[in-house]
Amino acid sequence: MALLGGIAVTGLVLAGCSGGGGDTTPSATGISQADIDEAMTTPTELTFWTWVPDIQNQVDLFEAKYPAITVKVENVGQGLAHYQKLRTAIEAGEGAPDVAQIEYPYIPSFVLTESLLDLAPYGADDLADDYVGWSWDQVSPADEVWAIPQDVGPMGNLYREDILAAAGITEPPATYDDYAAAAKAVKEKTGSYISNVAPTSAAQMEGFFWQAGVKPFSYDGKETVSINVNSDRAKEVANYWAGLIQDDLISTDPDFTDEWFQKFANGTYAGWLTAAWAPVFLSGTAGETSGLWRAAPLPQWEAGTEVSGNFGGSSDAVLADTENPIAAYELAKFVNNDPESALRLATEQFLFPPQVSVLEDPAFIDQESEFYGGQKVNALFAEISTTVDPDFQWLPFMDYVDSAYAETVGTVIAEKGDIAAALDAWQEQIVSYAEDQGFTVE
């Protein structure tokens, strides 16, 4: 599982950006096989910052293939702690790792400071077809390749079949109109909420926007951004959720708290519109409800369509100032692209894979989940992953964007207020911040 990253305001003033960008980038002609062979047989120590549990298992495979390379794995924290330490080390010019795990929304902030190595000249372009297209676009929005995809979070609907059945609902809601009707029936007949919208979870709302075709952000990789979090379509999405919240059909509890965990176990929540990493997470949180849950695609805004958004996911990037760019790239590639390593990430660490080979592997998709009544949940989300819109970008200061969300939209969600109006305040804050940092806002 890879959730929302750090909520730290970084103060990236455009005029002074140069956090890395050493002289390690090769010429456009790329790296020869002789260069690779020499690098991978030269005694080298790499440092890898990651929060993935037990990733030493994948690193061991890498070190077995390349015995001259030693990898020091360090978990310096997740979210805020990880990004703060990474940026501090980059700015200090010492102590930064060779390879670092970075969530997709935060890649542009490191591109802005020239802190990441463009991996295209090292052969990363050749990997594009190995990944679901939209996940590759997250690391390579243009010609450069800034990281190797590690995991993703295509969104679906996890729901309590027994609670919905008690409300007279025998099929998961196919459309958002159906979902609203189901929410009303579930609350009236069972007392449960059909789902929860967490006030401070910008990533969840951004995932809803993503599915609905909202394009809230864009970045040209240099100094121009586009900000449209309060577009007409975004407000349509906001008004939908505001209506359900104000009618007390959707709860607004903070997520990832003890109380929130307990409400999945005690039936307060009859469902969760969430990401592909959540099925395993939920089975560990609400184990006593095993067999009662099912998984389905998200409800659709238009009947007959199949569209999803993404919620979470991360990559492994090589820092621009690494003294061992070839070996560092080969590590990032191996961990996420070697068939055995990638499959083990999905089946042992339960990261939802962006690799096409894993999404088609019977060892992954044919698993039947007892918690979900024997359903092949991986296969369902593998299919959902093909329906995610590839055209979704991030700003190079998403930490500020998400903290501003909590102050504006999040506050209004918690108060059961006008979410669409709160989008205007969010828009104003982001635009003001971008202009203060020297960006051109289109």
C-alpha positions as CSV (number, residue, x, y, z in Angstrom):
1,M,0.0,0.0,0.0
2,A,1.2,3.4,-0.8
3,L,-0.9,6.2,0.4
4,L,-0.9,10.0,0.3
5,G,2.6,11.4,0.7
6,G,4.0,14.1,3.0
7,I,1.9,17.2,3.8
8,A,4.8,19.5,4.1
9,V,5.0,23.0,2.5
10,T,8.3,23.0,0.8
11,G,8.6,26.6,-0.4
12,L,10.0,25.8,-3.8
13,V,10.7,29.3,-5.2
14,L,11.1,28.8,-9.0
15,A,13.8,31.3,-9.5
16,G,16.3,29.5,-7.2
17,C,15.6,25.9,-8.1
18,S,18.6,23.6,-8.5
19,G,18.5,20.9,-6.0
20,G,20.6,18.3,-7.8
21,G,21.5,17.9,-11.4
22,G,25.0,16.7,-11.3
23,D,27.1,15.8,-14.4
24,T,26.1,12.2,-14.4
25,T,23.5,12.4,-17.2
26,P,24.9,10.6,-20.3
27,S,24.8,11.9,-23.8
28,A,21.7,11.4,-25.9
29,T,23.4,8.4,-27.5
30,G,22.8,6.4,-24.3
31,I,24.9,3.9,-22.5
32,S,26.6,1.0,-24.1
33,Q,26.4,-2.6,-23.0
34,A,30.1,-2.4,-22.2
35,D,29.4,0.5,-19.8
36,I,26.7,-1.5,-18.1
37,D,28.8,-4.6,-17.8
38,E,31.7,-2.6,-16.3
39,A,29.4,-0.8,-13.8
40,M,27.7,-4.0,-12.7
41,T,30.9,-5.9,-12.1
42,T,32.6,-3.1,-10.2
43,P,32.4,-3.3,-6.4
44,T,29.8,-0.6,-5.5
45,E,27.6,0.3,-2.6
46,L,24.1,1.8,-3.3
47,T,21.7,3.3,-0.8
48,F,18.0,2.7,-1.3
49,W,15.4,4.7,0.7
50,T,12.0,2.9,0.7
51,W,9.2,2.2,3.1
52,V,8.1,-1.1,1.4
53,P,8.1,-3.8,4.0
54,D,10.5,-6.7,3.5
55,I,11.9,-5.2,0.2
56,Q,15.2,-6.7,1.2
57,N,13.8,-9.9,-0.3
58,Q,13.8,-8.2,-3.8
59,V,17.2,-6.6,-3.1
60,D,18.6,-10.0,-2.2
61,L,17.6,-11.2,-5.7
62,F,19.3,-8.2,-7.2
63,E,22.5,-8.8,-5.2
64,A,22.5,-12.4,-6.2
65,K,22.4,-11.4,-9.9
66,Y,25.0,-8.7,-9.4
67,P,27.3,-9.9,-6.5
68,A,29.7,-6.9,-6.9
69,I,26.8,-4.5,-5.9
70,T,25.8,-4.1,-2.3
71,V,22.6,-2.3,-1.5
72,K,21.9,-0.6,1.9
73,V,18.1,-0.4,2.4
74,E,16.9,2.3,4.7
75,N,13.4,3.2,5.8
76,V,13.6,6.9,6.9
77,G,9.9,7.1,7.3
78,Q,6.8,7.3,5.1
79,G,5.1,10.4,3.8
80,L,6.1,13.6,5.6
81,A,9.3,12.2,7.2
82,H,10.5,10.5,4.0
83,Y,10.1,13.6,1.8
84,Q,11.5,16.0,4.4
85,K,14.6,14.0,4.9
86,L,15.0,13.4,1.1
87,R,14.7,17.1,0.3
88,T,17.0,18.1,3.2
89,A,19.7,15.7,2.0
90,I,19.4,16.9,-1.6
91,E,19.7,20.6,-0.6
92,A,22.7,19.8,1.7
93,G,24.4,18.1,-1.2
94,E,25.2,15.0,1.0
95,G,23.4,12.1,2.6
96,A,20.9,11.5,-0.2
97,P,20.3,7.9,-1.4
98,D,21.1,6.6,-4.9
99,V,17.5,5.4,-5.3
100,A,14.4,6.7,-3.5
101,Q,10.8,5.6,-3.5
102,I,8.5,8.5,-4.6
103,E,4.8,8.6,-5.0
104,Y,3.5,9.8,-8.4
105,P,2.1,13.2,-7.3
106,Y,5.5,14.2,-5.8
107,I,7.6,13.3,-8.8
108,P,7.1,16.8,-10.4
109,S,8.4,18.6,-7.3
110,F,11.7,16.7,-7.6
111,V,11.8,17.3,-11.4
112,L,11.4,21.0,-10.7
113,T,14.6,21.0,-8.5
114,E,16.5,18.9,-11.1
115,S,16.9,16.3,-8.4
116,L,16.1,13.2,-10.5
117,L,18.1,11.5,-13.1
118,D,16.5,11.1,-16.5
119,L,16.5,7.4,-17.0
120,A,15.7,7.4,-20.8
121,P,19.4,7.4,-21.9
122,Y,19.9,4.4,-19.6
123,G,17.4,2.3,-21.5
124,A,14.2,3.0,-19.5
125,D,12.3,3.9,-22.7
126,D,12.5,0.2,-23.6
127,L,10.4,-0.6,-20.6
128,A,7.3,1.4,-21.5
129,D,5.3,-1.4,-23.0
130,D,6.0,-3.5,-19.8
131,Y,3.6,-1.3,-17.9
132,V,0.0,-0.3,-18.0
133,G,0.1,2.8,-20.2
134,W,-1.4,5.3,-17.7
135,S,1.1,4.2,-15.0
136,W,4.0,4.8,-17.4
137,D,2.6,8.2,-18.2
138,Q,2.9,9.0,-14.4
139,V,6.7,8.6,-14.6
140,S,7.2,9.7,-18.2
141,P,4.8,12.5,-19.1
142,A,7.1,13.6,-22.0
143,D,10.4,12.4,-23.4
144,E,12.2,11.9,-20.1
145,V,11.7,9.0,-17.8
146,W,11.9,10.1,-14.1
147,A,11.3,6.8,-12.3
148,I,10.2,3.2,-12.6
149,P,6.6,2.4,-11.6
150,Q,6.3,0.2,-8.5
151,D,2.7,0.1,-7.6
152,V,-0.7,1.7,-8.4
153,G,-4.1,2.2,-7.0
154,P,-6.9,1.9,-9.6
155,M,-10.2,2.4,-7.8
156,G,-13.1,0.1,-7.1
157,N,-15.9,-0.5,-4.7
158,L,-15.5,-2.8,-1.7
159,Y,-18.9,-3.5,-0.1
160,R,-20.6,-5.7,2.5
161,E,-22.8,-8.0,0.5
162,D,-24.9,-8.9,3.6
163,I,-25.6,-5.3,4.6
164,L,-26.6,-4.3,1.1
165,A,-28.8,-7.4,0.9
166,A,-30.5,-6.4,4.1
167,A,-31.4,-3.2,2.4
168,G,-32.8,-5.0,-0.6
169,I,-29.8,-4.4,-2.9
170,T,-28.7,-7.6,-4.6
171,E,-26.1,-6.1,-7.1
172,P,-23.4,-3.4,-6.5
173,P,-24.6,0.0,-7.8
174,A,-23.7,0.4,-11.4
175,T,-24.1,4.2,-11.6
176,Y,-23.8,7.1,-9.2
177,D,-27.5,7.5,-9.3
178,D,-27.8,3.9,-8.3
179,Y,-25.2,4.5,-5.6
180,A,-27.2,7.4,-4.1
181,A,-30.4,5.4,-4.0
182,A,-28.5,2.5,-2.4
183,A,-27.0,4.8,0.2
184,K,-30.5,5.9,1.2
185,A,-31.8,2.4,1.4
186,V,-28.8,1.2,3.4
187,K,-29.1,4.0,5.9
188,E,-32.9,3.7,6.3
189,K,-33.0,-0.1,6.6
190,T,-29.7,-1.0,8.3
191,G,-28.4,2.2,9.9
192,S,-25.0,1.8,8.2
193,Y,-23.3,4.3,5.9
194,I,-22.6,3.0,2.4
195,S,-19.2,4.6,2.6
196,N,-17.1,7.3,4.1
197,V,-15.4,10.4,2.6
198,A,-12.5,11.4,4.8
199,P,-12.2,15.2,5.2
200,T,-8.4,15.4,4.8
201,S,-8.0,12.7,2.1
202,A,-7.2,14.9,-0.9
203,A,-6.0,11.7,-2.7
204,Q,-9.4,10.1,-2.5
205,M,-11.2,13.2,-3.9
206,E,-8.5,13.6,-6.6
207,G,-9.3,9.9,-7.5
208,F,-13.0,10.8,-7.8
209,F,-12.0,13.7,-10.0
210,W,-9.8,11.5,-12.1
211,Q,-12.6,9.1,-12.8
212,A,-15.0,11.9,-13.7
213,G,-12.7,13.3,-16.3
214,V,-11.7,16.4,-14.3
215,K,-8.3,17.7,-15.2
216,P,-7.4,19.8,-12.1
217,F,-3.7,20.1,-12.7
218,S,-1.1,20.3,-15.4
219,Y,2.6,21.1,-15.5
220,D,4.9,21.7,-18.5
221,G,8.0,20.4,-16.6
222,K,9.4,23.9,-16.4
223,E,7.6,27.0,-15.1
224,T,4.0,26.9,-16.4
225,V,1.1,25.3,-14.5
226,S,-2.6,25.0,-15.0
227,I,-4.9,24.9,-12.0
228,N,-8.6,24.0,-12.4
229,V,-9.8,22.4,-9.2
230,N,-13.0,24.4,-9.3
231,S,-14.1,23.6,-12.9
232,D,-17.7,23.0,-13.6
233,R,-17.1,19.3,-13.8
234,A,-15.2,19.3,-10.5
235,K,-18.2,21.1,-8.9
236,E,-20.6,18.5,-10.2
237,V,-18.6,15.9,-8.5
238,A,-18.4,18.0,-5.3
239,N,-22.1,18.7,-5.3
240,Y,-22.9,14.9,-5.6
241,W,-20.9,14.1,-2.5
242,A,-22.1,17.2,-0.6
243,G,-25.7,16.1,-1.2
244,L,-25.1,12.6,0.2
245,I,-23.1,14.0,3.2
246,Q,-25.7,16.6,4.0
247,D,-28.4,13.9,3.9
248,D,-26.3,11.9,6.4
249,L,-26.0,9.0,3.9
250,I,-22.2,9.2,3.7
251,S,-20.1,9.6,6.8
252,T,-17.1,12.0,7.1
253,D,-14.8,10.4,9.6
254,P,-11.1,11.0,9.5
255,D,-9.4,7.9,8.0
256,F,-6.7,5.6,9.3
257,T,-7.6,6.1,12.9
258,D,-8.6,3.5,15.4
259,E,-12.2,4.5,15.3
260,W,-12.2,4.4,11.5
261,F,-10.7,0.9,11.6
262,Q,-13.3,-0.3,14.1
263,K,-16.2,1.0,11.9
264,F,-15.3,-1.4,9.1
265,A,-15.3,-4.2,11.6
266,N,-18.6,-3.3,13.4
267,G,-20.7,-2.6,10.3
268,T,-20.9,1.2,10.6
269,Y,-19.5,1.3,7.0
270,A,-21.1,-0.9,4.5
271,G,-18.5,-0.2,1.8
272,W,-15.5,1.8,0.7
273,L,-14.8,3.4,-2.7
274,T,-11.1,2.9,-2.7
275,A,-7.9,1.6,-4.4
276,A,-6.6,-1.8,-5.4
277,W,-4.3,-1.8,-2.4
278,A,-7.2,-1.7,0.0
279,P,-8.6,-5.3,-0.4
280,V,-5.7,-6.8,1.5
281,F,-5.5,-3.9,3.9
282,L,-9.2,-4.3,4.8
283,S,-8.9,-8.0,5.3
284,G,-6.3,-7.3,7.9
285,T,-8.4,-4.6,9.6
286,A,-11.7,-6.3,9.7
287,G,-10.8,-10.0,9.7
288,E,-13.8,-11.0,11.8
289,T,-16.0,-10.0,8.8
290,S,-14.3,-12.4,6.5
291,G,-16.6,-13.8,3.8
292,L,-19.0,-10.9,3.9
293,W,-17.2,-8.5,1.6
294,R,-17.3,-8.3,-2.2
295,A,-15.5,-6.1,-4.7
296,A,-16.8,-4.4,-7.8
297,P,-15.9,-1.5,-10.2
298,L,-16.7,2.0,-9.1
299,P,-20.2,3.3,-9.9
300,Q,-20.2,5.1,-13.3
301,W,-21.3,8.6,-14.1
302,E,-22.8,7.4,-17.3
303,A,-24.5,4.0,-17.6
304,G,-22.6,1.5,-19.7
305,T,-19.2,3.1,-19.4
306,E,-16.2,1.6,-17.7
307,V,-13.9,4.3,-16.3
308,S,-11.9,4.4,-13.1
309,G,-9.5,6.8,-11.3
310,N,-6.3,6.1,-9.4
311,F,-5.7,6.6,-5.6
312,G,-2.1,6.1,-4.5
313,G,0.9,4.4,-5.9
314,S,4.6,5.0,-6.1
315,S,7.8,4.6,-8.1
316,D,11.5,4.2,-7.6
317,A,13.6,7.1,-8.9
318,V,17.4,7.6,-9.2
319,L,18.8,10.8,-7.7
320,A,20.6,13.0,-10.1
321,D,23.7,13.3,-7.9
322,T,24.3,9.6,-7.6
323,E,27.9,8.6,-8.2
324,N,26.7,5.3,-9.7
325,P,24.0,6.1,-12.1
326,I,24.1,2.9,-14.1
327,A,24.0,0.6,-11.1
328,A,21.3,2.7,-9.4
329,Y,19.1,2.6,-12.5
330,E,19.7,-1.2,-12.8
331,L,18.5,-1.5,-9.1
332,A,15.3,0.5,-9.7
333,K,14.7,-1.4,-12.9
334,F,15.3,-4.9,-11.4
335,V,13.2,-4.4,-8.3
336,N,10.2,-3.4,-10.3
337,N,10.7,-5.1,-13.7
338,D,12.5,-8.4,-13.0
339,P,9.7,-11.0,-13.4
340,E,10.3,-12.8,-10.0
341,S,10.9,-9.6,-8.1
342,A,7.7,-7.9,-9.6
343,L,5.6,-10.9,-8.9
344,R,6.8,-11.1,-5.3
345,L,6.0,-7.4,-4.7
346,A,2.4,-8.2,-5.7
347,T,2.0,-11.6,-3.9
348,E,4.2,-11.1,-0.8
349,Q,4.1,-7.3,-0.1
350,F,0.7,-7.0,-1.7
351,L,1.5,-3.9,-3.8
352,F,-0.9,-3.7,-6.6
353,P,1.2,-4.1,-9.8
354,P,1.5,-1.8,-12.8
355,Q,3.5,-4.5,-14.7
356,V,1.5,-6.1,-17.5
357,S,3.2,-9.4,-17.0
358,V,2.0,-9.6,-13.3
359,L,-1.5,-8.4,-14.2
360,E,-1.7,-11.3,-16.6
361,D,0.0,-13.9,-14.4
362,P,-2.3,-16.7,-13.1
363,A,-0.2,-16.7,-9.9
364,F,-1.6,-13.3,-9.2
365,I,-5.0,-13.0,-10.9
366,D,-6.2,-16.5,-10.1
367,Q,-5.9,-16.1,-6.4
368,E,-9.3,-16.6,-4.7
369,S,-9.9,-14.5,-1.5
370,E,-11.8,-16.1,1.3
371,F,-12.4,-12.6,2.8
372,Y,-14.3,-11.7,-0.4
373,G,-16.3,-14.9,-0.5
374,G,-13.8,-16.7,-2.9
375,Q,-13.8,-13.8,-5.4
376,K,-10.8,-13.3,-7.6
377,V,-10.3,-9.7,-6.5
378,N,-6.9,-9.3,-8.1
379,A,-8.4,-10.3,-11.5
380,L,-11.2,-7.7,-11.0
381,F,-8.8,-4.9,-10.2
382,A,-6.4,-6.0,-13.1
383,E,-9.3,-5.4,-15.4
384,I,-10.2,-2.1,-13.7
385,S,-6.6,-1.0,-14.2
386,T,-7.1,-0.9,-18.0
387,T,-9.9,1.6,-17.6
388,V,-8.0,4.4,-15.8
389,D,-7.7,7.7,-17.8
390,P,-4.0,8.2,-18.8
391,D,-4.3,11.9,-19.0
392,F,-3.9,13.1,-15.4
393,Q,-1.1,15.2,-14.2
394,W,0.2,16.8,-11.0
395,L,1.6,20.1,-9.9
396,P,5.2,20.4,-8.7
397,F,4.0,21.4,-5.2
398,M,1.4,18.8,-4.4
399,D,2.4,18.9,-0.7
400,Y,1.1,22.4,-0.5
401,V,-2.0,21.6,-2.7
402,D,-3.0,18.8,-0.4
403,S,-2.4,20.8,2.8
404,A,-4.6,23.6,1.3
405,Y,-7.2,21.0,0.6
406,A,-7.4,20.0,4.2
407,E,-7.8,23.7,5.2
408,T,-10.5,24.5,2.7
409,V,-12.4,21.5,1.2
410,G,-11.6,19.2,4.2
411,T,-13.0,21.6,6.7
412,V,-16.2,22.0,4.7
413,I,-16.6,18.2,4.3
414,A,-16.3,17.8,8.1
415,E,-18.9,20.5,8.6
416,K,-21.2,19.0,6.0
417,G,-21.1,22.2,4.1
418,D,-20.9,23.4,0.5
419,I,-18.0,21.5,-1.0
420,A,-18.4,23.2,-4.4
421,A,-17.9,26.6,-2.8
422,A,-14.9,25.3,-0.9
423,L,-13.3,24.4,-4.3
424,D,-13.2,28.1,-5.1
425,A,-11.2,28.8,-1.9
426,W,-8.9,25.9,-2.7
427,Q,-8.4,27.2,-6.2
428,E,-7.6,30.7,-4.9
429,Q,-5.0,29.4,-2.4
430,I,-3.2,27.2,-5.0
431,V,-3.1,29.9,-7.6
432,S,-1.8,32.5,-5.1
433,Y,0.9,30.1,-3.9
434,A,1.9,29.2,-7.5
435,E,2.3,32.8,-8.5
436,D,4.2,33.6,-5.3
437,Q,6.6,30.8,-6.2
438,G,7.2,32.4,-9.6
439,F,5.1,30.0,-11.8
440,T,3.1,31.2,-14.7
441,V,-0.5,30.1,-14.2
442,E,-2.6,29.4,-17.2
